[in-house]
């Protein structure tokens, strides 16, 4: 069964016309459009395809990144504290896991231990994430200091931001 040539030509014309109007969308807010034919080195058969995506590499908001809400307070475990401790390089600074282990041995909830470390480090995205997950802003470290008192200890330029975030949850 073969189709007449005229029908194939019409189908090609329709496909080309349709392809030049394709707009891809995602769940991200906003759109950036750039025809493929305008990309340097891109080959083109005369059609233009537009895509859209929104990505802000400067965003420091875990809500916008879709992270908040993915874990609740009880989803955090002592293993998460160790991952954070190592990820932030705190082990390299302190030379041992002693402080982390002592906080966990003192029956501090893992999410609260992460908050103590994140507050001192000025880690705004992590603080935002764990506050939304239910971290206790009134937790104290082994010296009786709260996250508010530790705010920005190791990152002074973040101190005011961290303090504002913590005070908003008090």
Secondary structure, DSSP 8 states (H G I E B T S, - for coil): ----HHHHHHHHHHHHHHHTT-B---SSSS-----GGGSTT---SS---B------TT---HHHHT-TTS--GGG--HHHHHHHHHHTTHHHHHSSSHHHHHHHHTT--HHHHHHHHHHHHT-HHHHHHHHHHT--TT-B-TTS-BHHHHTTTT-GGGHHHHHHHHHHT-
